[in-house]
């Protein structure tokens, strides 16, 4: 069975603004920032910063670069798993997605998340689910995770009854919208699939290898494009680079989710999140290759894409 195509995706760019010269708004106050070297008095008896020297016995105080994961709960993880779609949408059944959802449920549960799966949600229900989640009190949680499994194209994700902007859901968790998650990591894992033949989507031909083809027929998953909020502490893990096909095996699930779950099971409580996702990239890039009776869809490769606005290191141990 041939892989299925999807709408092309790409990274957007903001227009150029006016070129201006940077100017200071205020003189920095170094006293209240960090006590780096302690203090001592000069000849006049006034306190001044102690210069760094080999004779200094003062402890250097520096900010931590790890997210605090010691809250009462790790956090909520919402999995939206859309498999069946209204006929009017023209979207096919997403075979293999239940395998993805089940594997993800177990992996994130093992990391300590409170995991909830919502199957076959309309656009209204998807937005309501995430709006309610964003309005919850996350004060006792260390982070938040959301996994989107559906059809998608050009920054849109499909509910069972049609498409809606991904940004509509992700923006609900910005700092000005969800105060109890300010300064905490907000993780979005996005695996969407489009059955529409698309204009401009590319295959990654990779480099010829000697590895044998997988036994099951493969289908394609299209990576969505959407504008990333500028607020900090978001991470978006996409199944593929914008503009390229993403692959899913109807029997085993998507390449991206298979790799993500394999790495999380083995290293989820040891490695930092970017190390985890780098290993996911490596696994998808080296361990998978498409096979189809249609040569146009055979021997293709894939590489996931991570967009991070995290400001600290994230460990789940």
Backbone bond lengths (Angstrom), bond angles and torsions (degrees), N, CA, C in turn:
res aa  C-N    CA-C-N  psi(-1)  N-CA   C-N-CA  omega(-1)  CA-C   N-CA-C  phi
1 X - - - 1.468 - - 1.521 110.01 -
2 X 1.301 114.68 132.92 1.464 118.76 -176.40 1.508 110.93 -73.67
3 X 1.313 116.14 150.20 1.452 120.61 173.80 1.505 109.47 -67.51
4 X 1.299 116.79 159.04 1.437 121.23 -176.64 1.511 110.58 -109.50
5 X 1.314 115.72 145.26 1.458 120.16 -172.14 1.512 110.95 -90.72
6 X 1.315 114.80 172.62 1.457 120.74 -178.03 1.506 110.14 -148.85
7 X 1.334 115.11 167.03 1.452 120.27 178.88 1.517 110.07 -62.33
8 X 1.348 118.02 143.74 1.467 120.15 178.75 1.517 110.22 -67.59
9 X 1.294 114.60 149.00 1.453 119.30 177.51 1.512 109.38 -128.19
10 X 1.304 116.50 160.07 1.461 120.07 179.23 1.505 110.48 -164.96
11 X 1.289 115.65 163.77 1.461 120.27 179.11 1.518 109.83 -81.88
12 X 1.324 117.13 134.00 1.452 120.41 178.85 1.510 111.23 -90.21
13 X 1.300 117.17 159.26 1.461 121.62 -179.70 1.513 108.78 -130.09
14 X 1.300 115.87 137.16 1.453 120.47 177.02 1.532 109.48 -74.80
15 X 1.322 116.07 154.68 1.454 120.18 177.43 1.506 111.28 -69.55
16 X 1.327 116.78 156.40 1.458 121.02 -179.67 1.530 110.34 -73.18
17 X 1.298 115.73 133.59 1.461 120.71 177.78 1.515 110.44 -94.26
18 X 1.315 117.59 -179.34 1.463 120.37 179.92 1.513 111.01 -67.99
19 X 1.321 115.97 142.75 1.457 121.01 178.71 1.517 108.64 -84.50
20 X 1.319 117.63 122.99 1.453 121.60 -179.24 1.514 109.60 -131.65
21 X 1.326 115.00 163.89 1.460 120.84 177.64 1.513 109.60 -93.69
22 X 1.330 116.34 134.07 1.457 120.01 178.50 1.518 110.18 -71.13
23 X 1.334 115.95 136.01 1.446 121.45 177.36 1.517 108.78 -132.64
24 X 1.343 116.96 147.77 1.470 119.13 179.44 1.513 111.37 -73.68
25 X 1.342 116.71 138.29 1.453 121.08 176.33 1.515 111.02 -86.48
26 X 1.334 116.60 -29.71 1.467 119.82 -178.16 1.510 109.12 -157.35
27 X 1.316 114.59 152.98 1.454 119.25 176.64 1.523 109.02 -72.27
28 X 1.322 118.22 129.70 1.467 119.39 -177.46 1.512 111.96 -67.00
29 X 1.311 114.84 139.81 1.461 121.42 176.73 1.523 107.68 -99.00
30 X 1.304 116.85 105.00 1.451 121.32 -174.89 1.532 112.86 -80.97
31 X 1.296 116.56 -13.87 1.464 118.56 -174.75 1.518 111.52 -69.15
32 X 1.330 116.22 -39.89 1.453 118.89 -173.18 1.512 114.65 -93.79
33 X 1.319 118.45 2.19 1.472 120.23 -176.78 1.519 110.98 -74.87
34 X 1.314 116.11 -84.85 1.452 121.50 179.90 1.524 108.48 -132.94
35 X 1.292 116.26 135.71 1.457 120.63 175.99 1.521 107.25 -83.02
36 X 1.313 115.71 94.33 1.455 120.72 -172.80 1.513 112.86 -83.85
37 X 1.317 116.52 -44.94 1.458 118.36 -173.04 1.535 112.86 -127.09
38 X 1.320 116.98 13.77 1.457 118.97 -177.91 1.520 110.51 74.39
39 X 1.337 117.05 -160.77 1.459 119.92 179.69 1.518 109.74 -149.14
40 X 1.306 115.22 159.57 1.467 120.27 175.02 1.528 108.35 -150.36
41 X 1.302 116.28 164.90 1.461 120.71 -176.47 1.513 111.20 -91.53
42 X 1.334 115.06 147.76 1.455 119.65 176.16 1.530 109.46 -91.18
43 X 1.312 115.64 -169.88 1.465 119.92 -175.88 1.517 112.19 -63.22
44 X 1.337 116.90 -28.25 1.449 120.68 -178.86 1.523 112.53 -85.01
45 X 1.322 116.17 1.12 1.459 119.39 179.27 1.518 113.15 85.68
46 X 1.362 118.02 3.46 1.453 121.44 179.94 1.527 110.18 -88.72
47 X 1.331 115.17 145.78 1.466 120.35 -179.26 1.520 110.28 -79.04
48 X 1.301 116.88 135.84 1.456 121.28 175.07 1.524 108.51 -140.71
49 X 1.316 116.33 164.35 1.456 120.68 178.88 1.514 109.36 -65.59
50 X 1.308 115.18 136.98 1.454 119.72 177.06 1.508 109.70 -80.98
51 X 1.296 115.16 129.59 1.458 118.79 178.42 1.510 109.20 -72.47
52 X 1.329 113.33 148.56 1.463 119.12 -179.12 1.520 109.26 -69.72
53 X 1.323 116.42 129.63 1.454 120.82 177.17 1.508 108.79 -151.19
54 X 1.311 115.35 167.46 1.459 120.09 -179.30 1.516 111.25 -67.21
55 X 1.347 117.35 -17.02 1.443 120.74 -178.88 1.525 112.48 -88.30
56 X 1.346 116.38 -5.04 1.453 120.11 -176.80 1.522 110.60 -71.87
57 X 1.361 115.31 134.81 1.454 120.16 177.97 1.529 110.18 -116.62
58 X 1.331 115.93 14.13 1.448 119.43 -178.54 1.525 110.41 -82.61
59 X 1.346 116.07 140.43 1.465 120.61 -179.25 1.526 110.32 -76.44
60 X 1.304 116.62 135.04 1.460 121.14 176.66 1.530 108.79 -79.79
61 X 1.324 116.23 123.61 1.458 121.75 179.93 1.524 108.71 -101.69
62 X 1.307 116.78 119.41 1.464 120.95 179.75 1.516 109.45 -129.37
63 X 1.328 117.08 152.27 1.466 119.82 -179.16 1.518 110.92 -69.81
64 X 1.324 115.52 150.37 1.460 119.55 176.63 1.520 109.73 -75.45
65 X 1.304 115.70 147.70 1.457 119.92 179.03 1.523 111.32 -116.05
66 X 1.314 115.18 28.75 1.456 121.06 174.47 1.517 110.01 -124.17
67 X 1.337 116.36 138.80 1.456 119.67 175.01 1.523 109.71 -65.08
68 X 1.310 115.64 141.87 1.457 121.08 175.85 1.517 109.35 -72.83
69 X 1.322 116.46 119.41 1.463 121.30 -179.27 1.527 110.95 -116.04
70 X 1.322 116.30 26.08 1.464 121.23 -175.86 1.529 112.94 -102.86
71 X 1.329 116.85 16.31 1.460 118.89 176.78 1.531 110.09 -68.76
72 X 1.305 115.65 170.43 1.466 121.16 -178.63 1.524 111.28 -57.84
73 X 1.314 116.14 -37.58 1.474 120.77 179.45 1.520 109.49 -124.34
74 X 1.342 115.71 150.41 1.461 119.51 171.72 1.521 108.54 -66.66
75 X 1.323 116.45 -44.82 1.453 120.11 177.42 1.509 112.13 143.30
76 X 1.311 115.03 176.56 1.459 121.40 179.81 1.522 110.34 -90.15
77 X 1.333 115.98 143.07 1.461 122.36 173.20 1.518 108.11 -126.06
78 X 1.319 115.68 119.53 1.464 121.50 179.57 1.521 109.45 -105.42
79 X 1.319 117.03 125.88 1.465 122.37 176.22 1.516 107.97 -112.30
80 X 1.327 116.63 116.83 1.466 121.58 174.33 1.521 107.41 -100.87
81 X 1.323 116.03 114.86 1.455 122.67 -173.58 1.528 109.96 -118.39
82 X 1.317 116.37 96.14 1.464 121.27 -179.53 1.530 110.26 -98.93
83 X 1.311 115.65 115.89 1.466 122.07 -177.23 1.524 112.53 -111.42
84 X 1.328 116.92 -43.76 1.464 122.08 -175.73 1.527 110.09 -110.07
85 X 1.327 115.41 138.38 1.459 120.72 -174.23 1.524 111.35 -128.97
86 X 1.328 114.54 150.33 1.461 119.35 177.01 1.520 110.14 -58.65
87 X 1.299 115.54 145.72 1.467 120.36 -177.65 1.526 111.92 -59.36
88 X 1.316 116.69 -32.81 1.462 120.89 -177.62 1.525 112.92 -64.14
89 X 1.334 117.49 -22.84 1.464 120.12 -179.57 1.526 111.85 -76.11
90 X 1.315 117.44 -22.37 1.463 120.75 -177.47 1.518 112.94 76.84
91 X 1.328 117.77 7.78 1.465 122.17 -178.45 1.525 111.03 -90.58
92 X 1.324 116.36 136.49 1.455 122.15 -179.95 1.530 111.65 -82.61
93 X 1.320 115.20 166.96 1.461 120.88 175.99 1.529 108.90 -65.67
94 X 1.322 116.84 136.94 1.463 122.10 -178.90 1.528 110.34 -93.57
95 X 1.325 115.58 77.39 1.456 120.21 -179.63 1.529 110.89 -63.03
96 X 1.320 116.30 135.62 1.454 121.50 -179.55 1.510 113.72 100.40
97 X 1.329 117.46 -14.17 1.469 119.88 -176.11 1.525 112.47 -71.41
98 X 1.353 117.36 -28.93 1.462 119.48 177.85 1.534 110.49 -66.05
99 X 1.323 116.44 -34.09 1.461 120.57 176.07 1.529 109.55 -64.11
100 X 1.326 116.26 -44.16 1.464 121.02 177.10 1.523 110.86 -58.49
101 X 1.326 116.67 -49.19 1.466 121.00 -176.43 1.527 111.09 -62.08
102 X 1.324 116.81 -42.12 1.454 120.24 -179.89 1.516 112.82 -64.97
103 X 1.328 116.91 -42.94 1.462 121.24 178.73 1.534 110.82 -64.91
104 X 1.321 115.68 -42.41 1.466 120.05 179.88 1.528 111.40 -65.75
105 X 1.313 116.07 -39.10 1.465 120.34 178.09 1.521 110.34 -56.86
106 X 1.325 116.83 -48.72 1.453 120.68 -177.58 1.529 112.09 -66.92
107 X 1.323 116.89 -41.13 1.464 120.97 -178.98 1.521 112.09 -63.09
108 X 1.318 116.98 -47.82 1.464 119.58 -177.47 1.524 111.50 -74.30
109 X 1.315 116.96 -27.88 1.462 119.70 173.45 1.522 110.21 -65.50
110 X 1.340 116.44 -40.63 1.459 120.91 178.61 1.524 112.27 -65.29
111 X 1.335 116.76 -25.85 1.466 120.80 177.13 1.524 111.77 -79.80
112 X 1.327 116.21 -8.00 1.459 120.31 178.07 1.512 115.37 105.91
113 X 1.329 117.86 -0.01 1.466 121.20 -179.43 1.530 111.07 -72.27
114 X 1.317 115.07 152.74 1.459 121.50 167.17 1.528 105.83 -90.24
115 X 1.327 116.84 106.04 1.466 122.05 -169.04 1.522 111.12 -101.43
116 X 1.335 115.20 135.49 1.455 121.50 178.88 1.531 108.95 -132.27
117 X 1.336 116.44 127.89 1.459 121.45 178.70 1.523 108.94 -105.45
118 X 1.332 115.30 132.25 1.458 121.38 176.65 1.525 108.12 -122.39
119 X 1.318 116.64 115.36 1.462 122.15 -175.89 1.521 111.75 -95.58
120 X 1.332 115.10 143.37 1.469 123.16 171.84 1.519 112.29 47.00
121 X 1.324 115.54 68.72 1.456 122.69 -178.36 1.524 111.60 -100.29
122 X 1.312 116.74 138.48 1.456 120.56 172.96 1.528 108.88 -73.13
123 X 1.310 116.62 169.95 1.472 120.52 178.03 1.521 111.00 -59.29
124 X 1.318 115.20 -44.08 1.473 119.57 -178.93 1.523 110.72 -62.07
125 X 1.332 116.77 -41.89 1.457 120.34 -178.61 1.528 111.40 -68.93
126 X 1.349 117.24 -37.92 1.461 120.28 178.42 1.517 110.56 -61.94
127 X 1.315 116.28 -47.22 1.463 119.80 -179.44 1.523 111.20 -65.17
128 X 1.331 116.47 -39.48 1.461 120.31 179.95 1.533 110.84 -65.22
129 X 1.337 116.17 -41.49 1.459 121.09 179.28 1.525 111.65 -57.63
130 X 1.322 115.35 -49.04 1.459 119.47 -176.68 1.529 111.79 -76.18
131 X 1.307 117.02 -29.96 1.462 119.37 175.94 1.528 109.66 -65.57
132 X 1.321 116.44 -43.84 1.464 120.15 178.08 1.526 110.64 -63.89
133 X 1.340 116.06 -38.56 1.468 119.57 178.45 1.520 111.13 -65.10
134 X 1.325 116.88 -39.48 1.466 120.38 -179.17 1.518 112.02 -70.09
135 X 1.327 117.19 -22.87 1.462 121.49 -179.32 1.522 112.37 -90.52
136 X 1.331 116.58 -5.75 1.459 119.88 177.23 1.528 110.20 -72.21
137 X 1.315 115.71 162.22 1.456 121.16 176.66 1.526 108.71 -88.84
138 X 1.341 116.42 110.57 1.459 122.00 -178.82 1.534 111.75 -100.64
139 X 1.320 115.93 20.49 1.468 119.88 -176.47 1.518 112.22 -59.32
140 X 1.326 117.11 -32.54 1.460 121.07 -179.60 1.523 112.76 -91.01
141 X 1.335 117.22 5.65 1.462 121.81 -178.47 1.519 110.98 -107.64
142 X 1.325 115.48 148.86 1.462 121.00 179.87 1.514 112.36 -88.20
143 X 1.333 117.79 -26.70 1.468 120.36 -179.30 1.519 110.19 -163.44
144 X 1.328 116.23 -174.34 1.470 122.91 179.49 1.518 108.27 -143.19
145 X 1.330 116.04 143.80 1.466 120.23 178.31 1.520 109.92 -135.31
146 X 1.324 115.25 145.06 1.462 121.76 177.35 1.518 108.37 -139.59
147 X 1.330 116.54 134.39 1.461 122.15 -179.63 1.517 108.43 -122.94
148 X 1.327 116.41 125.33 1.454 122.14 -177.67 1.526 109.80 -111.41
149 X 1.329 116.36 119.56 1.457 122.74 179.29 1.528 107.48 -123.65
150 X 1.316 116.65 107.63 1.465 119.08 -176.37 1.516 110.79 -169.58
151 X 1.339 115.34 -176.41 1.456 121.24 166.77 1.521 108.14 -74.40
152 X 1.328 117.68 157.07 1.449 119.61 176.78 1.504 112.54 -171.06
153 X 1.312 115.76 157.53 1.461 120.97 178.28 1.521 109.78 -164.44
154 X 1.326 116.64 141.40 1.467 123.23 173.01 1.522 113.75 46.59
155 X 1.325 116.80 54.01 1.451 120.28 176.76 1.506 114.61 77.67
156 X 1.327 116.38 8.91 1.458 121.59 -178.78 1.519 110.60 -114.26
157 X 1.313 115.54 151.69 1.454 121.40 172.23 1.521 107.80 -125.65
158 X 1.319 116.66 142.92 1.455 120.73 -177.25 1.520 111.73 -91.92
159 X 1.346 114.31 130.02 1.443 120.69 160.63 1.517 106.07 -85.35
160 X 1.285 117.44 -179.80 1.465 119.20 -178.65 1.524 112.47 -67.02
161 X 1.336 116.54 -17.15 1.462 120.16 -175.37 1.522 113.63 -113.26
162 X 1.318 118.46 2.18 1.456 120.07 -179.36 1.517 111.35 156.51
163 X 1.352 115.23 -170.60 1.473 120.05 -174.88 1.524 111.28 -107.53
164 X 1.337 115.30 154.44 1.450 121.95 174.95 1.523 108.32 -146.72
165 X 1.342 118.43 155.89 1.473 120.68 -179.69 1.525 111.79 -66.19
166 X 1.318 116.36 135.06 1.462 120.62 175.33 1.528 109.86 -61.71
167 X 1.320 115.94 -36.46 1.462 120.86 -179.12 1.527 111.79 -58.25
168 X 1.328 117.26 -31.36 1.454 120.56 179.55 1.522 111.11 -57.44
169 X 1.326 115.75 -35.19 1.462 120.17 -178.85 1.519 112.52 -87.43
170 X 1.321 117.20 -44.34 1.473 119.37 -176.40 1.518 111.94 -67.94
171 X 1.334 117.61 -33.31 1.466 120.67 -176.99 1.525 112.11 -69.02
172 X 1.316 117.64 -14.92 1.459 120.80 178.14 1.525 111.99 -65.30
173 X 1.336 116.71 -16.64 1.457 120.67 -175.23 1.530 112.58 -107.21
174 X 1.332 116.98 11.19 1.455 119.44 174.45 1.520 110.30 -62.49
175 X 1.312 114.76 161.05 1.454 119.60 -177.12 1.519 114.35 -57.06
176 X 1.328 116.93 -33.29 1.466 119.48 -178.82 1.519 112.39 -83.08
177 X 1.333 117.03 -7.46 1.459 121.20 -178.67 1.527 112.17 -107.69
178 X 1.327 116.25 -30.18 1.458 120.93 -176.69 1.522 108.62 -132.27
179 X 1.315 115.90 86.08 1.468 121.54 -172.05 1.530 112.82 -64.57
180 X 1.329 118.39 -32.85 1.467 120.28 -175.30 1.525 112.89 -75.86
181 X 1.338 117.09 -5.36 1.464 120.42 175.65 1.532 111.94 -110.29
182 X 1.311 117.24 8.02 1.459 120.21 178.21 1.527 109.47 -62.75
183 X 1.331 115.35 130.79 1.452 120.38 -179.84 1.514 114.27 80.30
184 X 1.325 116.66 2.45 1.464 121.48 179.68 1.534 109.59 -112.97
185 X 1.324 117.58 149.05 1.464 120.19 -178.10 1.523 112.75 -69.28
186 X 1.325 114.34 135.50 1.458 122.31 177.54 1.531 107.02 -120.51
187 X 1.327 116.71 110.91 1.458 122.70 -169.92 1.523 110.97 -107.45
188 X 1.329 115.72 129.49 1.461 121.37 177.40 1.526 108.97 -124.61
189 X 1.332 115.77 124.23 1.459 122.33 177.22 1.528 106.90 -112.34
190 X 1.326 115.90 121.11 1.464 119.97 -168.69 1.522 110.93 -121.56
191 X 1.334 114.95 111.68 1.470 122.80 176.75 1.520 106.31 -126.18
192 X 1.321 116.70 102.44 1.460 119.67 179.76 1.510 110.02 -124.45
193 X 1.324 114.67 157.90 1.449 120.44 -173.19 1.513 110.10 -133.70
194 X 1.318 116.53 138.87 1.456 120.99 175.09 1.515 109.58 -123.88
195 X 1.316 116.26 134.46 1.460 120.48 179.60 1.526 111.58 -96.81
196 X 1.316 115.24 4.81 1.465 119.47 -179.98 1.523 110.93 -86.35
197 X 1.325 116.39 137.80 1.466 119.69 172.87 1.518 107.32 -66.61
198 X 1.301 116.58 131.07 1.461 117.86 -172.29 1.518 112.02 -116.67
199 X 1.313 114.44 160.69 1.454 121.52 179.21 1.512 108.81 -92.99
200 X 1.308 117.81 116.86 1.446 120.23 171.22 1.502 116.47 95.31
201 X 1.341 120.04 -10.50 1.456 119.56 177.28 1.515 109.66 -65.57
202 X 1.309 114.83 139.50 1.450 120.11 -173.79 1.518 112.26 -111.21
203 X 1.336 114.77 151.84 1.453 121.03 170.16 1.518 108.26 -95.88
204 X 1.323 115.38 145.58 1.456 120.78 172.63 1.521 106.89 -96.50
205 X 1.330 116.09 105.26 1.464 120.53 -176.88 1.517 112.46 -71.82
206 X 1.321 117.45 -21.67 1.452 121.09 179.05 1.509 112.15 60.77
207 X 1.345 115.15 -155.06 1.453 122.37 178.61 1.511 107.97 -120.01
208 X 1.302 117.02 137.63 1.458 121.86 -177.74 1.524 111.17 -56.36
209 X 1.346 115.91 131.41 1.463 120.54 177.98 1.513 110.08 -123.40
210 X 1.309 115.83 169.75 1.458 120.91 179.98 1.514 112.74 -95.55
211 X 1.335 117.13 -1.05 1.464 119.53 -177.77 1.517 110.54 -70.18
212 X 1.320 115.19 146.30 1.458 120.50 -178.17 1.509 111.88 -76.61
213 X 1.324 118.12 158.33 1.460 121.95 -179.81 1.517 111.42 -74.75
214 X 1.323 117.47 150.66 1.460 120.07 175.42 1.519 110.60 -65.68
215 X 1.307 116.34 159.52 1.460 120.37 -173.21 1.521 113.56 -80.72
216 X 1.321 117.31 -26.02 1.464 120.23 -176.05 1.516 111.68 -93.92
217 X 1.319 115.47 154.44 1.458 121.13 175.87 1.525 109.37 -68.92
218 X 1.322 116.02 144.47 1.458 121.16 -178.19 1.511 110.92 -110.94
219 X 1.311 115.39 150.16 1.447 121.19 174.34 1.519 107.90 -124.47
220 X 1.318 116.89 167.08 1.459 119.58 -177.52 1.515 111.88 -99.41
221 X 1.318 115.29 149.18 1.458 122.92 172.95 1.513 107.30 -121.27
222 X 1.305 117.82 134.02 1.465 121.36 -177.93 1.507 109.75 -99.10
223 X 1.300 115.99 134.02 1.457 120.83 178.38 1.523 110.20 -82.15
224 X 1.344 118.17 135.64 1.457 120.19 -178.36 1.520 112.06 -79.93
225 X 1.290 114.69 161.13 1.457 120.77 174.51 1.517 106.94 -119.64
226 X 1.301 117.82 131.03 1.452 119.52 173.96 1.510 109.29 -156.49
227 X 1.290 114.21 157.75 1.451 120.73 -176.61 1.523 109.76 -76.49
228 X 1.336 115.89 123.32 1.450 120.63 -178.01 1.530 109.85 -80.27
229 X 1.340 117.28 130.47 1.466 119.42 177.08 1.525 110.92 -60.54
230 X 1.294 116.63 148.29 1.462 120.33 -177.50 1.522 112.07 -81.02
231 X 1.332 117.53 -13.74 1.455 120.09 -178.74 1.528 110.69 -63.78
232 X 1.324 115.25 151.04 1.464 120.76 -175.70 1.523 112.32 -76.84
233 X 1.322 113.99 169.38 1.462 124.76 170.39 1.525 114.30 73.07
234 X 1.324 116.56 21.59 1.456 121.33 170.47 1.523 109.54 -101.29
235 X 1.313 116.17 147.91 1.457 121.69 169.68 1.516 108.35 -136.50
236 X 1.335 115.69 130.92 1.459 121.95 178.28 1.522 108.86 -119.04
237 X 1.304 117.01 119.41 1.462 122.04 177.71 1.524 108.12 -110.18
238 X 1.333 115.26 109.28 1.455 121.61 -178.68 1.530 110.34 -95.85
239 X 1.315 115.68 151.00 1.461 119.77 -177.59 1.525 112.65 -69.84
240 X 1.332 117.90 -22.15 1.457 120.30 -179.04 1.519 110.87 -155.85
241 X 1.308 116.81 168.15 1.457 122.48 176.16 1.531 109.48 -67.53
242 X 1.330 118.41 138.45 1.468 120.04 178.60 1.518 111.56 -53.27
243 X 1.319 115.90 135.20 1.450 121.48 178.78 1.513 114.38 96.06
244 X 1.338 116.99 -8.77 1.458 120.83 -177.96 1.525 111.24 -114.81
245 X 1.321 114.17 156.82 1.453 120.37 176.24 1.524 110.94 -68.66
246 X 1.333 114.56 150.92 1.456 122.08 172.04 1.523 107.65 -122.34
247 X 1.319 116.42 139.81 1.462 120.07 -170.16 1.519 112.76 -106.98
248 X 1.344 114.37 146.77 1.456 121.27 177.23 1.519 108.99 -137.92
249 X 1.312 115.65 137.35 1.449 122.11 177.51 1.522 108.05 -98.15
250 X 1.327 119.03 120.01 1.472 120.82 -176.66 1.519 113.56 -58.64
251 X 1.331 117.70 -25.93 1.453 120.45 -179.71 1.515 113.71 -91.62
252 X 1.318 117.19 -36.78 1.461 121.53 -174.18 1.517 114.10 -104.65
253 X 1.303 117.41 -15.21 1.453 120.57 -175.97 1.518 111.10 100.73
254 X 1.331 116.19 -179.13 1.463 120.47 -176.69 1.521 110.94 -72.95
255 X 1.327 115.80 151.13 1.463 121.05 178.23 1.526 110.68 -57.47
256 X 1.315 115.68 -45.98 1.459 121.32 -176.15 1.528 111.54 -60.93
257 X 1.329 116.71 -47.34 1.457 120.17 -178.57 1.521 111.03 -69.36
258 X 1.331 117.31 -38.45 1.464 119.92 176.27 1.529 110.58 -57.28
259 X 1.328 115.71 -48.07 1.465 120.15 -178.68 1.521 111.26 -66.86
260 X 1.340 117.03 -43.68 1.465 120.95 -179.91 1.522 110.83 -58.54
261 X 1.321 116.88 -45.74 1.460 120.27 -178.56 1.522 111.55 -68.28
262 X 1.325 117.56 -38.49 1.463 120.17 178.14 1.521 111.58 -61.26
263 X 1.333 116.63 -44.17 1.465 120.61 -179.10 1.529 110.95 -70.17
264 X 1.332 116.95 -40.65 1.464 119.76 179.58 1.519 111.63 -63.74
265 X 1.325 116.82 -38.49 1.464 119.72 -179.72 1.525 111.38 -63.33
266 X 1.327 116.45 -37.40 1.451 120.16 -174.95 1.526 113.35 -90.71
267 X 1.333 116.24 -36.23 1.472 118.99 -172.34 1.526 114.15 -126.79
268 X 1.339 117.64 6.54 1.464 120.61 -173.32 1.509 115.33 -57.58
269 X 1.332 117.13 -30.85 1.465 120.31 -178.25 1.523 112.31 -103.84
270 X 1.327 116.47 10.43 1.459 120.24 -179.39 1.525 112.70 -116.06
271 X 1.328 116.37 -45.33 1.457 120.87 -171.54 1.523 112.46 -95.48
272 X 1.316 115.65 158.23 1.462 122.78 174.13 1.532 108.28 -73.13
273 X 1.334 116.57 153.77 1.470 120.86 -171.76 1.529 113.05 -57.46
274 X 1.345 117.99 -37.73 1.453 119.10 179.44 1.525 111.76 -72.05
275 X 1.326 117.04 -30.51 1.464 119.77 173.51 1.519 109.98 -67.03
276 X 1.320 116.16 -40.49 1.462 120.88 177.82 1.528 110.53 -59.87
277 X 1.325 115.65 -49.51 1.464 119.43 -175.96 1.524 111.91 -71.90
278 X 1.324 117.57 -26.38 1.465 119.75 173.99 1.523 110.16 -67.69
279 X 1.316 116.32 -38.51 1.467 119.17 176.60 1.525 111.37 -69.12
280 X 1.325 116.23 -33.07 1.469 119.96 174.21 1.528 109.46 -62.45
281 X 1.336 116.42 -45.23 1.465 120.26 176.66 1.525 111.01 -55.22
282 X 1.325 115.13 -45.79 1.465 119.92 -178.09 1.527 111.06 -63.28
283 X 1.319 116.45 -43.49 1.460 119.74 -178.19 1.523 111.93 -65.12
284 X 1.342 116.20 -44.75 1.467 119.11 178.65 1.529 110.36 -63.10
285 X 1.332 115.74 -40.97 1.470 119.98 -176.32 1.517 113.04 -69.29
286 X 1.326 117.48 -31.87 1.463 119.83 -172.01 1.524 114.65 -108.03
287 X 1.330 117.64 -24.16 1.468 119.73 -171.96 1.519 114.48 -102.57
288 X 1.309 117.64 -4.76 1.457 120.28 -176.45 1.526 111.09 -125.60
289 X 1.321 115.15 144.15 1.462 122.09 173.68 1.519 107.58 -154.53
290 X 1.314 116.53 135.66 1.455 120.40 -175.21 1.529 111.86 -73.12
291 X 1.303 114.38 151.46 1.455 121.48 173.33 1.516 109.11 -140.02
292 X 1.317 116.87 136.20 1.452 122.02 179.68 1.520 109.28 -154.15
293 X 1.324 115.71 153.94 1.462 119.99 174.73 1.524 110.91 -66.48
294 X 1.324 115.60 -22.05 1.459 121.07 175.46 1.529 107.71 -90.03
295 X 1.314 119.31 113.93 1.470 121.47 -176.53 1.519 114.17 -59.19
296 X 1.315 117.89 -20.79 1.466 120.36 179.45 1.517 111.52 -65.98
297 X 1.316 116.82 -22.67 1.456 121.23 -175.93 1.518 112.78 -112.30
298 X 1.322 116.96 11.39 1.455 120.66 -178.43 1.524 112.31 -99.42
299 X 1.331 115.02 155.01 1.461 123.59 174.22 1.531 112.17 58.94
300 X 1.325 115.85 40.13 1.462 121.12 177.91 1.529 110.25 -102.81
301 X 1.319 115.53 155.77 1.454 122.06 -177.08 1.527 110.86 -119.26
302 X 1.319 116.05 176.18 1.466 121.04 -177.77 1.520 109.61 -155.21
303 X 1.320 116.11 147.64 1.465 121.86 173.75 1.531 108.53 -137.58
304 X 1.330 118.59 125.08 1.462 120.48 177.66 1.524 111.55 -68.49
305 X 1.330 115.35 172.54 1.469 121.07 -177.18 1.529 108.91 -136.86
306 X 1.326 115.99 129.26 1.460 121.44 -179.66 1.523 109.09 -114.90
307 X 1.307 116.21 127.45 1.461 122.17 175.92 1.525 107.04 -117.57
308 X 1.318 116.10 114.81 1.464 120.19 -173.09 1.523 112.55 -119.62
309 X 1.316 114.90 130.45 1.454 122.49 168.28 1.523 109.91 -116.37
310 X 1.330 115.53 21.11 1.465 119.37 177.57 1.527 108.90 -66.16
311 X 1.301 116.18 145.86 1.459 121.20 -177.89 1.528 112.78 -109.26
312 X 1.325 115.82 -5.25 1.468 120.66 178.69 1.524 108.82 -142.00
313 X 1.306 115.17 172.20 1.448 120.62 175.93 1.526 108.50 -79.61
314 X 1.324 115.51 145.30 1.466 120.31 -177.55 1.525 110.36 -121.83
315 X 1.315 114.99 115.71 1.469 122.39 175.66 1.518 108.86 -118.34
316 X 1.325 116.58 143.96 1.464 121.25 179.14 1.526 112.43 -99.75
317 X 1.341 117.71 3.27 1.458 117.37 177.83 1.532 109.87 -76.33
